[in-house]
C-alpha cells in the first residue's frame, strides 16, 4: 500500500495499492498550496 503526499504542505492526499512504491509526491488543492503556487509564478 502506498501513500500520495502533497510535496508543498506534506498532507496525505490518498492511499493506493502498489507493491513497488511506498510514497508518491504530488500537489493537493488546499488554500495554502494554491496560494504558494500562485506566488511562485
SULJO-V887715 format. One line per field, one symbol per residue. ss: DSSP state (~ for helix, > for strand, _ for the rest). burial: 1 if it has 9 or more other ideal C-beta (glycine too) atoms within 8 Angstrom, else 0. Layout:
ss->???
burial->???
This chain:
ss->_>>>>>_____>>>>>______>>>>____~~~~~~~~~__
burial->01111101000000010000000101010100110110000
